[in-house]
Amino acid sequence: AHIVMPSNAPAVKRKAVEGYGARVIPCQPTLEARQSTADQVQRETGATFLHPYDQNEVIAGQGTVGLELFEQVPNLDAVVVPVGGGGLISGIALALQELDPSIDIFGAEPKGADDAARSLAEGRFIPQTDPNTIADGLKTSLGERTWPVIRDLLSDIVVLEEQEIVDSMRLIWERMKIVVEPRSATALAAVLNPAFPEAMKGRRIAIVLSGGNVDLDHLPWMSRD
């Protein structure tokens, strides 16, 4: 496997990928650089290109999360999912739309990378331009396949401040003893946010924790003195 990874990606992610035996090729942290670098690697190696989220097979694979939730959680009312490129939430939304259209799908997104929320509010695709958030896994832009699903199937997207994300990440660590990265914590932060629909109180809600790549030497609540 040849993994094209932004040069500013956390070292813990690169180390984990290399630990599994993959080759990491760094690129500039832009969508254009990622694609051009991937194209070059594909020409050099003859490898099959796999998009991280905007590909039918990838979306379908991520949709199995929705299938598992439906099988394991009776009387599910809503699911809350972090939104970056939109592959995970698109797959889940498509699966649950087929199984039970009454289940609400909510997205969670940092204020510093809220292209999906702005796109949903305006009813048109707004690309990500200059993301700035601790949730590095949510900095990417929506894709041409994921945007229509988000537009048509999501109930809403809750936009979060950075401190809300950090507080939720710490709460999950303290109460559940689960290591999650900031992108995962956005889902809990969305439920705790005052903007989360009042009608959802007391309902059965699934929160998707989608990543645990954390630099344990630089936790966001540690002193930076």
N, CA, C and O of each residue as an XYZ file, in Angstrom:
900
protein
N       0.848     -1.192      0.000
C       0.000      0.000      0.000
C       0.880      1.237      0.000
O       1.883      1.297      0.711
N       0.498      2.228     -0.805
C       1.198      3.501     -0.888
C       0.225      4.574     -0.393
O      -0.796      4.826     -1.034
N       0.530      5.199      0.729
C      -0.387      6.131      1.371
C       0.102      7.559      1.196
O       1.156      7.927      1.717
N      -0.664      8.370      0.461
C      -0.352      9.787      0.322
C      -0.921     10.519      1.528
O      -2.121     10.455      1.794
N      -0.051     11.216      2.256
C      -0.443     11.819      3.536
C       0.051     13.263      3.603
O       1.201     13.529      3.256
N      -0.789     14.199      4.041
C      -0.346     15.594      4.171
C       0.874     15.708      5.079
O       0.997     14.981      6.065
N       1.765     16.619      4.739
C       2.998     16.788      5.511
C       2.742     17.246      6.932
O       3.593     17.064      7.802
N       1.568     17.847      7.184
C       1.263     18.321      8.536
C       0.414     17.339      9.325
O      -0.101     17.687     10.387
N       0.257     16.119      8.828
C      -0.502     15.100      9.563
C       0.233     14.752     10.860
O       1.464     14.773     10.890
N      -0.500     14.431     11.930
C       0.149     14.073     13.191
C       1.132     12.914     13.014
O       0.860     11.953     12.294
N       2.264     13.025     13.679
C       3.300     11.992     13.571
C       2.777     10.628     13.991
O       3.212      9.608     13.457
N       1.850     10.597     14.942
C       1.333      9.326     15.424
C       0.599      8.577     14.306
O       0.620      7.347     14.272
N      -0.046      9.306     13.397
C      -0.742      8.653     12.278
C       0.256      8.057     11.296
O       0.102      6.921     10.846
N       1.273      8.832     10.972
C       2.279      8.313     10.047
C       2.983      7.091     10.642
O       3.208      6.098      9.951
N       3.321      7.174     11.904
C       4.012      6.062     12.563
C       3.154      4.799     12.545
O       3.661      3.698     12.329
N       1.856      4.966     12.772
C       0.962      3.805     12.782
C       0.868      3.181     11.392
O       0.908      1.959     11.257
N       0.743      4.016     10.358
C       0.652      3.510      8.992
C       1.928      2.761      8.615
O       1.872      1.667      8.054
N       3.070      3.356      8.928
C       4.344      2.708      8.621
C       4.527      1.424      9.433
O       5.159      0.473      8.972
N       3.968      1.407     10.642
C       4.055      0.215     11.468
C       3.334     -0.980     10.881
O       3.693     -2.126     11.151
N       2.311     -0.712     10.072
C       1.584     -1.788      9.396
C       2.237     -2.183      8.069
O       1.735     -3.056      7.361
N       3.365     -1.534      7.734
C       4.109     -1.927      6.550
C       3.830     -1.129      5.306
O       4.342     -1.468      4.238
N       3.035     -0.075      5.400
C       2.725      0.732      4.218
C       3.819      1.760      3.963
O       4.572      2.129      4.864
N       3.888      2.204      2.739
C       4.808      3.278      2.349
C       4.059      4.601      2.405
O       3.001      4.735      1.790
N       4.585      5.575      3.126
C       3.957      6.887      3.248
C       4.667      7.874      2.331
O       5.889      8.011      2.379
N       3.889      8.563      1.491
C       4.425      9.586      0.609
C       3.847     10.928      1.052
O       2.646     11.148      0.892
N       4.656     11.832      1.601
C       4.128     13.124      2.068
C       3.797     14.047      0.898
O       4.407     13.960     -0.167
N       2.830     14.925      1.109
C       2.478     15.935      0.114
C       2.089     17.215      0.835
O       1.896     17.211      2.051
N       1.975     18.285      0.108
C       1.521     19.536      0.692
C       0.070     19.379      1.170
O      -0.693     18.629      0.562
N      -0.320     20.067      2.237
C      -1.666     19.867      2.815
C      -2.765     20.591      2.042
O      -3.474     21.430      2.596
N      -2.899     20.263      0.767
C      -3.994     20.788     -0.043
C      -4.622     19.640     -0.820
O      -3.975     18.622     -1.069
N      -5.890     19.808     -1.204
C      -6.564     18.767     -1.966
C      -5.889     18.559     -3.322
O      -5.774     17.427     -3.794
N      -5.446     19.643     -3.942
C      -4.806     19.547     -5.246
C      -3.498     18.770     -5.151
O      -3.219     17.919     -5.995
N      -2.692     19.058     -4.125
C      -1.419     18.364     -3.958
C      -1.637     16.892     -3.650
O      -0.886     16.037     -4.120
N      -2.648     16.599     -2.874
C      -2.935     15.202     -2.545
C      -3.260     14.408     -3.809
O      -2.753     13.304     -4.011
N      -4.112     14.987     -4.655
C      -4.525     14.274     -5.860
C      -3.377     14.132     -6.853
O      -3.187     13.063     -7.431
N      -2.613     15.201     -7.055
C      -1.509     15.134     -8.018
C      -0.436     14.154     -7.554
O       0.152     13.441     -8.367
N      -0.183     14.121     -6.250
C       0.800     13.170     -5.713
C       0.300     11.747     -5.868
O       1.066     10.852     -6.226
N      -0.974     11.531     -5.604
C      -1.554     10.192     -5.763
C      -1.501      9.750     -7.222
O      -1.222      8.587     -7.513
N      -1.770     10.675     -8.134
C      -1.705     10.353     -9.562
C      -0.298      9.935     -9.962
O      -0.112      8.993    -10.733
N       0.687     10.643     -9.429
C       2.076     10.322     -9.730
C       2.451      8.940     -9.192
O       3.097      8.153     -9.884
N       2.047      8.653     -7.965
C       2.335      7.349     -7.364
C       1.673      6.239     -8.174
O       2.257      5.176     -8.386
N       0.457      6.498     -8.619
C      -0.262      5.494     -9.403
C       0.449      5.211    -10.729
O       0.546      4.060    -11.156
N       0.944      6.268    -11.372
C       1.675      6.086    -12.632
C       2.959      5.293    -12.415
O       3.338      4.462    -13.240
N       3.623      5.562    -11.291
C       4.906      4.917    -11.022
C       4.752      3.453    -10.614
O       5.602      2.623    -10.936
N       3.679      3.142     -9.913
C       3.537      1.803     -9.319
C       2.502      0.917     -9.998
O       2.546     -0.306     -9.866
N       1.564      1.534    -10.730
C       0.484      0.747    -11.304
C      -0.562      0.343    -10.282
O      -1.407     -0.509    -10.558
N      -0.510      0.948     -9.101
C      -1.446      0.609     -8.032
C      -2.858      1.091     -8.355
O      -3.043      1.979     -9.188
N      -3.835      0.508     -7.700
C      -5.227      0.934     -7.829
C      -5.487      2.092     -6.880
O      -5.150      2.023     -5.698
N      -6.088      3.156     -7.399
C      -6.350      4.331     -6.565
C      -7.594      4.119     -5.704
O      -8.648      3.721     -6.201
N      -7.457      4.389     -4.422
C      -8.582      4.337     -3.485
C      -8.704      5.697     -2.812
O      -7.796      6.137     -2.108
N      -9.832      6.354     -3.035
C     -10.065      7.656     -2.406
C     -10.432      7.439     -0.942
O     -11.102      6.459     -0.615
N     -10.006      8.336     -0.058
C     -10.303      8.139      1.363
C     -11.781      8.220      1.719
O     -12.198      7.699      2.754
N     -12.593      8.879      0.857
C     -14.019      8.976      1.205
C     -14.929      9.121     -0.008
O     -16.066      8.652      0.041
N     -14.488      9.741     -1.079
C     -15.387     10.058     -2.196
C     -15.337      8.989     -3.288
O     -15.027      9.272     -4.445
N     -15.649      7.766     -2.891
C     -15.643      6.632     -3.810
C     -16.757      5.680     -3.385
O     -16.935      5.416     -2.196
N     -17.501      5.168     -4.355
C     -18.684      4.369     -4.027
C     -18.367      3.190     -3.118
O     -19.093      2.922     -2.160
N     -17.271      2.482     -3.426
C     -16.932      1.307     -2.630
C     -16.561      1.682     -1.193
O     -16.883      0.965     -0.246
N     -15.878      2.820     -1.055
C     -15.490      3.277      0.284
C     -16.729      3.688      1.083
O     -16.856      3.347      2.259
N     -17.628      4.415      0.445
C     -18.865      4.830      1.116
C     -19.682      3.613      1.533
O     -20.226      3.572      2.637
N     -19.766      2.619      0.645
C     -20.514      1.401      0.965
C     -19.884      0.664      2.145
O     -20.586      0.159      3.022
N     -18.559      0.610      2.154
C     -17.874     -0.051      3.265
C     -18.128      0.658      4.584
O     -18.348      0.012      5.609
N     -18.099      1.989      4.559
C     -18.359      2.741      5.785
C     -19.824      2.636      6.202
O     -20.156      2.802      7.376
N     -20.692      2.359      5.237
C     -22.105      2.185      5.553
C     -22.393      0.982      6.424
O     -23.463      0.888      7.025
N     -21.430      0.046      6.496
C     -21.653     -1.113      7.366
C     -21.738     -0.715      8.832
O     -22.272     -1.465      9.649
N     -21.214      0.463      9.171
C     -21.394      0.973     10.543
C     -22.885      1.153     10.816
O     -23.368      0.817     11.898
N     -23.612      1.682      9.833
C     -25.059      1.836      9.978
C     -25.759      0.504     10.116
O     -26.692      0.368     10.907
N     -25.314     -0.486      9.347
C     -25.913     -1.821      9.442
C     -25.713     -2.407     10.838
O     -26.639     -2.974     11.418
N     -24.511     -2.269     11.368
C     -24.224     -2.807     12.699
C     -25.049     -2.100     13.771
O     -25.572     -2.743     14.681
N     -25.163     -0.778     13.662
C     -25.967     -0.041     14.637
C     -27.419     -0.516     14.602
O     -28.036     -0.712     15.649
N     -27.955     -0.697     13.415
C     -29.348     -1.116     13.266
C     -29.571     -2.506     13.865
O     -30.617     -2.778     14.454
N     -28.576     -3.380     13.705
C     -28.690     -4.742     14.229
C     -28.516     -4.794     15.738
O     -29.135     -5.622     16.405
N     -27.675     -3.912     16.287
C     -27.294     -4.015     17.691
C     -28.092     -3.119     18.633
O     -28.146     -3.374     19.836
N     -28.712     -2.074     18.092
C     -29.405     -1.106     18.952
C     -30.883     -1.058     18.582
O     -31.250     -0.430     17.589
N     -31.732     -1.711     19.367
C     -33.167     -1.675     19.072
C     -33.742     -0.269     19.253
O     -33.290      0.487     20.114
N     -34.724      0.071     18.450
C     -35.455      1.342     18.584
C     -34.538      2.555     18.540
O     -34.689      3.489     19.326
N     -33.592      2.532     17.619
C     -32.656      3.639     17.467
C     -33.382      4.859     16.914
O     -34.112      4.756     15.928
N     -33.181      6.020     17.551
C     -33.856      7.251     17.120
C     -32.964      8.153     16.279
O     -33.443      8.824     15.365
N     -31.672      8.172     16.581
C     -30.779      9.097     15.878
C     -29.341      8.611     15.954
O     -28.970      7.855     16.851
N     -28.535      9.062     14.989
C     -27.100      8.770     14.966
C     -26.356     10.087     14.746
O     -26.756     10.904     13.918
N     -25.266     10.284     15.498
C     -24.447     11.489     15.367
C     -23.060     11.073     14.890
O     -22.416     10.215     15.494
N     -22.605     11.692     13.798
C     -21.372     11.273     13.131
C     -20.502     12.496     12.814
O     -21.025     13.507     12.347
N     -19.189     12.427     13.057
C     -18.307     13.516     12.648
C     -18.317     13.663     11.128
O     -18.490     12.682     10.405
N     -18.130     14.904     10.643
C     -18.124     15.166      9.206
C     -16.798     15.784      8.785
O     -16.435     16.872      9.232
N     -16.085     15.077      7.921
C     -14.889     15.621      7.284
C     -15.150     15.646      5.792
O     -15.745     16.587      5.267
N     -14.695     14.592      5.113
C     -15.009     14.453      3.696
C     -16.421     13.965      3.453
O     -16.971     14.138      2.365
N     -17.009     13.351      4.476
C     -18.403     12.944      4.388
C     -18.649     11.496      4.013
O     -19.801     11.085      3.874
N     -17.585     10.706      3.845
C     -17.771      9.312      3.465
C     -18.470      8.490      4.523
O     -19.391      7.730      4.223
N     -18.033      8.640      5.770
C     -18.606      7.852      6.857
C     -20.077      8.188      7.082
O     -20.916      7.292      7.169
N     -20.386      9.471      7.174
C     -21.777      9.844      7.446
C     -22.666      9.539      6.239
O     -23.846      9.230      6.407
N     -22.118      9.622      5.032
C     -22.902      9.282      3.838
C     -23.248      7.797      3.822
O     -24.390      7.418      3.561
N     -22.256      6.966      4.105
C     -22.509      5.531      4.125
C     -23.541      5.151      5.172
O     -24.445      4.359      4.906
N     -23.402      5.723      6.375
C     -24.343      5.432      7.452
C     -25.742      5.916      7.085
O     -26.725      5.207      7.301
N     -25.830      7.126      6.529
C     -27.132      7.692      6.170
C     -27.821      6.859      5.091
O     -29.025      6.617      5.165
N     -27.064      6.424      4.100
C     -27.647      5.612      3.029
C     -28.150      4.269      3.556
O     -29.226      3.808      3.176
N     -27.361      3.650      4.432
C     -27.762      2.362      4.991
C     -29.023      2.493      5.832
O     -29.953      1.700      5.685
N     -29.059      3.481      6.707
C     -30.209      3.636      7.601
C     -31.434      4.165      6.861
O     -32.562      3.870      7.258
N     -31.241      4.928      5.810
C     -32.371      5.380      4.996
C     -33.095      4.176      4.396
O     -34.319      4.179      4.264
N     -32.338      3.166      4.041
C     -32.918      1.954      3.464
C     -33.605      1.101      4.537
O     -34.654      0.504      4.294
N     -32.994      1.055      5.730
C     -33.500      0.185      6.786
C     -34.624      0.826      7.586
O     -35.610      0.164      7.911
N     -34.484      2.118      7.908
C     -35.492      2.817      8.699
C     -35.350      4.320      8.485
O     -34.557      4.961      9.174
N     -36.092      4.890      7.556
C     -35.967      6.317      7.235
C     -36.333      7.248      8.386
O     -36.059      8.446      8.315
N     -36.943      6.724      9.442
C     -37.326      7.583     10.559
C     -36.147      7.932     11.463
O     -36.255      8.832     12.296
N     -35.027      7.234     11.310
C     -33.844      7.515     12.132
C     -33.191      8.805     11.648
O     -32.858      8.936     10.470
N     -33.008      9.759     12.563
C     -32.379     11.038     12.221
C     -30.856     10.889     12.177
O     -30.262     10.201     13.007
N     -30.241     11.544     11.195
C     -28.789     11.541     11.071
C     -28.291     12.962     11.287
O     -28.676     13.880     10.564
N     -27.428     13.139     12.292
C     -26.855     14.450     12.592
C     -25.347     14.422     12.365
O     -24.675     13.444     12.693
N     -24.829     15.501     11.804
C     -23.398     15.635     11.654
C     -22.817     16.491     12.759
O     -23.528     17.275     13.389
N     -21.510     16.338     12.995
C     -20.782     17.152     13.974
C     -19.545     17.696     13.275
O     -18.796     16.944     12.652
N     -19.331     19.010     13.379
C     -18.269     19.637     12.596
C     -17.645     20.796     13.373
O     -18.363     21.550     14.030
N     -16.315     20.950     13.311
C     -15.671     22.084     13.987
C     -16.002     23.402     13.289
O     -16.177     23.443     12.071
N     -16.083     24.460     14.060
C     -16.349     25.782     13.494
C     -15.250     26.198     12.518
O     -15.508     26.911     11.548
N     -14.030     25.748     12.781
C     -12.915     26.104     11.909
C     -12.826     25.297     10.636
O     -11.914     25.493      9.833
N     -13.776     24.381     10.444
C     -13.793     23.563      9.218
C     -15.243     23.176      8.927
O     -15.580     21.997      8.820
N     -16.082     24.192      8.802
C     -17.531     23.951      8.758
C     -18.120     24.050      7.350
O     -19.225     24.563      7.169
N     -17.385     23.562      6.364
C     -17.887     23.645      4.987
C     -19.176     22.866      4.789
O     -20.045     23.300      4.032
N     -19.319     21.718      5.457
C     -20.536     20.918      5.307
C     -21.741     21.635      5.895
O     -22.815     21.645      5.293
N     -21.570     22.234      7.067
C     -22.676     22.959      7.702
C     -23.099     24.158      6.857
O     -24.290     24.417      6.689
N     -22.119     24.883      6.328
C     -22.442     26.031      5.498
C     -23.091     25.600      4.189
O     -24.010     26.255      3.697
N     -22.609     24.503      3.632
C     -23.209     23.983      2.402
C     -24.653     23.564      2.636
O     -25.531     23.852      1.823
N     -24.892     22.883      3.752
C     -26.242     22.425      4.070
C     -27.173     23.608      4.302
O     -28.327     23.593      3.872
N     -26.671     24.627      4.981
C     -27.498     25.801      5.287
C     -27.870     26.570      4.025
O     -28.976     27.101      3.922
N     -26.950     26.630      3.066
C     -27.192     27.411      1.855
C     -27.729     26.579      0.702
O     -28.144     27.122     -0.322
N     -27.720     25.253      0.868
C     -28.255     24.397     -0.182
C     -27.385     24.302     -1.414
O     -27.867     23.969     -2.496
N     -26.105     24.592     -1.257
C     -25.180     24.475     -2.382
C     -23.806     24.068     -1.856
O     -23.453     24.349     -0.710
N     -23.045     23.404     -2.714
C     -21.735     22.910     -2.306
C     -20.754     24.068     -2.111
O     -20.520     24.847     -3.035
N     -20.181     24.181     -0.907
C     -19.173     25.194     -0.593
C     -17.890     24.456     -0.218
O     -17.848     23.808      0.828
N     -16.851     24.535     -1.034
C     -15.627     23.772     -0.753
C     -14.880     24.288      0.467
O     -14.970     25.463      0.824
N     -14.145     23.387      1.094
C     -13.278     23.760      2.212
C     -12.082     24.525      1.672
O     -11.477     24.103      0.687
N     -11.733     25.634      2.294
C     -10.641     26.449      1.761
C      -9.466     26.565      2.730
O      -8.338     26.243      2.356
N      -9.697     27.013      3.953
C      -8.593     27.236      4.888
C      -8.977     26.731      6.280
O      -9.183     27.527      7.195
N      -9.072     25.408      6.437
C      -9.521     24.854      7.719
C      -8.529     25.106      8.848
O      -7.316     25.102      8.639
N      -9.062     25.323     10.041
C      -8.224     25.572     11.210
C      -8.920     24.981     12.424
O      -9.809     25.602     13.007
N      -8.509     23.773     12.800
C      -9.142     23.083     13.920
C      -8.216     22.033     14.495
O      -7.347     21.500     13.805
N      -8.416     21.747     15.763
C      -7.660     20.683     16.419
C      -8.059     19.314     15.860
O      -7.284     18.361     15.936
N      -9.256     19.220     15.305
C      -9.749     17.955     14.736
C      -9.186     17.787     13.331
O      -9.892     18.013     12.349
N      -7.926     17.393     13.230
C      -7.249     17.357     11.933
C      -7.907     16.376     10.964
O      -7.810     16.552      9.750
N      -8.570     15.353     11.481
C      -9.231     14.382     10.620
C     -10.470     14.925      9.935
O     -11.059     14.238      9.100
N     -10.886     16.157     10.270
C     -12.093     16.738      9.686
C     -11.786     17.971      8.840
O     -12.678     18.776      8.571
N     -10.544     18.122      8.423
C     -10.155     19.322      7.679
C     -10.450     19.240      6.188
O     -10.429     20.259      5.498
N     -10.722     18.056      5.686
C     -10.889     17.898      4.248
C     -12.263     18.359      3.780
O     -13.184     18.525      4.580
N     -12.383     18.559      2.485
C     -13.620     19.076      1.906
C     -14.559     17.931      1.514
O     -14.114     16.805      1.296
N     -15.840     18.222      1.428
C     -16.797     17.245      0.932
C     -16.465     16.865     -0.507
O     -15.763     17.595     -1.207
N     -16.979     15.712     -0.940
C     -16.744     15.255     -2.298
C     -18.003     15.321     -3.138
O     -19.085     15.592     -2.617
N     -17.872     15.076     -4.423
C     -19.010     15.157     -5.331
C     -20.023     14.042     -5.077
O     -21.193     14.177     -5.436
N     -19.587     12.948     -4.464
C     -20.504     11.863     -4.120
C     -21.110     12.052     -2.733
O     -22.265     11.694     -2.503
N     -20.335     12.613     -1.811
C     -20.832     12.730     -0.436
C     -21.746     13.933     -0.242
O     -22.672     13.868      0.567
N     -21.513     15.022     -0.956
C     -22.332     16.215     -0.764
C     -23.813     15.956     -1.046
O     -24.636     16.361     -0.226
N     -24.211     15.310     -2.145
C     -25.643     15.089     -2.367
C     -26.304     14.261     -1.274
O     -27.465     14.492     -0.938
N     -25.580     13.304     -0.720
C     -26.147     12.482      0.354
C     -26.364     13.332      1.600
O     -27.418     13.262      2.231
N     -25.372     14.125      1.948
C     -25.488     15.016      3.109
C     -26.626     16.009      2.907
O     -27.409     16.266      3.821
N     -26.706     16.556      1.718
C     -27.761     17.533      1.394
C     -29.157     16.926      1.550
O     -30.071     17.585      2.046
N     -29.317     15.686      1.131
C     -30.651     15.099      1.052
C     -31.071     14.287      2.285
O     -32.264     14.148      2.552
N     -30.107     13.752      3.034
C     -30.465     12.796      4.085
C     -30.170     13.248      5.506
O     -30.666     12.630      6.448
N     -29.385     14.300      5.700
C     -29.068     14.708      7.068
C     -30.170     15.586      7.662
O     -30.786     16.395      6.968
N     -30.401     15.406      8.961
C     -31.351     16.269      9.672
C     -30.733     17.623      9.973
O     -31.399     18.654      9.873
N     -29.439     17.620     10.346
C     -28.754     18.879     10.664
C     -27.280     18.582     10.915
O     -26.883     17.426     11.062
N     -26.478     19.638     10.963
C     -25.069     19.543     11.349
C     -24.835     20.543     12.476
O     -25.135     21.728     12.333
N     -24.303     20.067     13.587
C     -24.006     20.927     14.738
C     -22.560     21.402     14.633
O     -21.645     20.590     14.495
N     -22.357     22.703     14.697
C     -21.016     23.295     14.592
C     -20.463     23.571     15.983
O     -21.169     24.093     16.846
N     -19.202     23.221     16.199
C     -18.638     23.212     17.546
C     -17.392     24.083     17.680
O     -16.583     24.195     16.758
N     -17.265     24.690     18.847
C     -16.054     25.427     19.190
C     -14.949     24.439     19.591
O     -15.221     23.304     19.981
N     -13.715     24.895     19.485
C     -12.586     24.017     19.800
C     -12.621     23.518     21.252
O     -12.320     22.353     21.511
N     -12.986     24.390     22.194
C     -12.993     23.980     23.590
C     -14.031     22.906     23.848
O     -13.809     22.024     24.678
N     -15.155     22.960     23.160
C     -16.178     21.920     23.299
C     -15.622     20.563     22.871
O     -15.906     19.540     23.494
N     -14.836     20.569     21.811
C     -14.255     19.328     21.307
C     -13.257     18.758     22.311
O     -13.264     17.561     22.600
N     -12.394     19.639     22.842
C     -11.401     19.197     23.818
C     -12.079     18.668     25.079
O     -11.690     17.623     25.602
N     -13.085     19.380     25.566
C     -13.791     18.954     26.778
C     -14.459     17.597     26.576
O     -14.450     16.763     27.481
N     -15.032     17.371     25.409
C     -15.705     16.100     25.139
C     -14.699     14.965     24.993
O     -14.955     13.839     25.421
N     -13.569     15.264     24.395
C     -12.504     14.259     24.274
C     -12.041     13.810     25.656
O     -11.857     12.620     25.910
N     -11.861     14.770     26.526
C     -11.413     14.435     27.885
C     -12.497     13.663     28.636
O     -12.191     12.727     29.374
N     -13.749     14.047     28.455
C     -14.851     13.357     29.131
C     -14.917     11.889     28.717
O     -15.136     11.013     29.554
N     -14.726     11.621     27.419
C     -14.740     10.233     26.945
C     -13.588      9.445     27.558
O     -13.758      8.295     27.963
N     -12.415     10.073     27.622
C     -11.272      9.403     28.253
C     -11.561      9.096     29.719
O     -11.297      7.991     30.192
N     -12.106     10.080     30.436
C     -12.307      9.929     31.880
C     -13.426      8.948     32.210
O     -13.259      8.103     33.089
N     -14.559      9.042     31.527
C     -15.731      8.253     31.893
C     -15.772      6.882     31.227
O     -16.232      5.911     31.827
N     -15.290      6.802     29.984
C     -15.415      5.558     29.229
C     -14.097      4.798     29.109
O     -14.083      3.630     28.720
N     -12.990      5.461     29.442
C     -11.657      4.849     29.331
C     -11.371      4.412     27.896
O     -10.780      3.358     27.657
N     -11.808      5.251     26.936
C     -11.585      4.997     25.519
C     -10.715      6.114     24.949
O     -10.996      7.295     25.154
N      -9.660      5.733     24.235
C      -8.789      6.715     23.609
C      -9.407      7.144     22.279
O      -9.518      6.339     21.354
N      -9.806      8.404     22.188
C     -10.334      8.948     20.946
C      -9.575     10.220     20.595
O      -9.057     10.913     21.471
N      -9.517     10.515     19.308
C      -8.900     11.756     18.853
C      -9.966     12.842     18.776
O     -11.152     12.540     18.905
N      -9.572     14.100     18.570
C     -10.551     15.195     18.546
C     -11.702     14.987     17.565
O     -12.841     15.329     17.880
N     -11.427     14.431     16.377
C     -12.506     14.252     15.409
C     -13.625     13.401     15.987
O     -14.799     13.672     15.739
N     -13.275     12.371     16.759
C     -14.284     11.518     17.368
C     -15.089     12.266     18.412
O     -16.300     12.080     18.530
N     -14.406     13.117     19.170
C     -15.055     13.823     20.270
C     -16.109     14.812     19.780
O     -16.974     15.222     20.554
N     -16.049     15.200     18.503
C     -17.051     16.147     18.006
C     -18.459     15.569     18.095
O     -19.421     16.314     18.280
N     -18.591     14.252     17.965
C     -19.927     13.644     17.996
C     -20.568     13.806     19.370
O     -21.744     14.156     19.473
N     -19.793     13.551     20.430
C     -20.322     13.768     21.775
C     -20.552     15.253     22.028
O     -21.555     15.639     22.629
N     -19.620     16.084     21.569
C     -19.762     17.531     21.765
C     -21.048     18.041     21.122
O     -21.681     18.956     21.649
N     -21.439     17.460     19.993
C     -22.668     17.887     19.321
C     -23.895     17.609     20.177
O     -24.800     18.440     20.260
N     -23.926     16.445     20.812
C     -25.069     16.086     21.658
C     -25.133     16.974     22.894
O     -26.220     17.294     23.375
N     -23.972     17.375     23.409
C     -23.924     18.219     24.600
C     -24.136     19.693     24.278
O     -24.382     20.496     25.178
N     -24.042     20.050     23.007
C     -24.176     21.442     22.604
C     -25.628     21.908     22.716
O     -26.537     21.153     22.372
N     -25.870     23.143     23.193
C     -27.242     23.652     23.319
C     -28.012     23.667     21.996
O     -29.243     23.678     21.995
N     -27.295     23.669     20.877
C     -27.965     23.709     19.576
C     -28.547     22.359     19.177
O     -29.330     22.275     18.231
N     -28.168     21.298     19.895
C     -28.715     19.983     19.562
C     -30.214     19.992     19.861
O     -30.624     20.474     20.916
N     -31.034     19.471     18.959
C     -32.492     19.612     19.080
C     -33.056     19.169     20.428
O     -32.749     18.084     20.922
N     -33.866     20.011     20.995
C     -34.518     19.711     22.270
C     -35.369     18.452     22.167
O     -35.511     17.706     23.136
N     -35.926     18.226     21.001
C     -36.795     17.066     20.792
C     -36.052     15.743     20.928
O     -36.682     14.696     21.080
N     -34.717     15.776     20.876
C     -33.928     14.556     20.965
C     -33.649     14.141     22.406
O     -33.142     13.045     22.643
N     -33.970     14.996     23.368
C     -33.722     14.646     24.770
C     -34.523     13.420     25.165
O     -35.715     13.322     24.875
N     -33.857     12.483     25.832
C     -34.518     11.266     26.266
C     -34.658     10.222     25.179
O     -35.218      9.153     25.421
N     -34.161     10.510     23.977
C     -34.255      9.558     22.876
C     -33.029      8.650     22.856
O     -32.038      8.914     23.538
N     -33.105      7.583     22.072
C     -31.993      6.632     21.962
C     -31.074      7.093     20.816
O     -31.428      6.998     19.640
N     -29.896      7.591     21.188
C     -28.985      8.201     20.226
C     -27.653      7.450     20.206
O     -27.063      7.188     21.254
N     -27.193      7.111     19.010
C     -25.879      6.479     18.846
C     -24.865      7.544     18.468
O     -25.120      8.387     17.608
N     -23.715      7.495     19.119
C     -22.617      8.417     18.826
C     -21.478      7.609     18.217
O     -20.997      6.655     18.829
N     -21.047      7.983     17.021
C     -19.992      7.255     16.330
C     -18.639      7.857     16.679
O     -18.382      9.025     16.386
N     -17.774      7.063     17.304
C     -16.412      7.478     17.643
C     -15.484      6.917     16.565
O     -15.247      5.711     16.503
N     -14.969      7.801     15.725
C     -14.338      7.337     14.481
C     -12.849      7.639     14.390
O     -12.393      8.194     13.390
N     -12.099      7.290     15.398
C     -10.657      7.486     15.301
C      -9.996      7.645     16.653
O     -10.541      8.297     17.544
N      -8.820      7.049     16.810
C      -8.100      7.136     18.075
C      -6.625      7.429     17.893
O      -5.799      6.992     18.695
N      -6.282      8.174     16.832
C      -4.880      8.530     16.599
C      -4.528      9.762     17.428
O      -4.831     10.891     17.042
N      -3.895      9.534     18.553
C      -3.604     10.615     19.498
C      -2.127     10.595     19.861
O      -1.569      9.540     20.162
N      -1.494     11.771     19.830
C      -0.131     11.920     20.319
C      -0.198     12.037     21.837
O      -0.568     13.084     22.369
N       0.156     10.977     22.519
C      -0.002     10.933     23.974
C       0.944     11.896     24.694
O       0.757     12.169     25.879
N       1.949     12.409     23.998
C       2.862     13.372     24.604
C       2.353     14.802     24.492
O       2.908     15.714     25.105
N       1.287     14.996     23.703
C       0.775     16.350     23.499
C      -0.751     16.338     23.515
O      -1.396     16.667     22.519
N      -1.309     15.962     24.639
C      -2.768     15.961     24.764
C      -3.264     17.402     24.847
O      -2.591     18.249     25.434
N      -4.429     17.694     24.270
C      -4.873     19.095     24.149
C      -5.152     19.788     25.473
O      -5.179     21.017     25.526
N      -5.359     19.033     26.538
C      -5.634     19.698     27.825
C      -4.378     19.795     28.704
O      -4.449     20.276     29.835
N      -3.241     19.342     28.188
C      -1.999     19.428     28.956
C      -1.414     20.835     28.864
O      -1.635     21.542     27.880
N      -0.668     21.237     29.888
C      -0.034     22.549     29.902
C       0.992     22.659     28.784
O       1.741     21.715     28.532
N       1.033     23.815     28.106
C       2.019     24.031     27.048
C       3.144     24.955     27.505
O       3.838     25.546     26.677
N       3.327     25.082     28.811
C       4.374     25.967     29.340
C       5.769     25.482     28.899
O       6.776     26.099     29.246
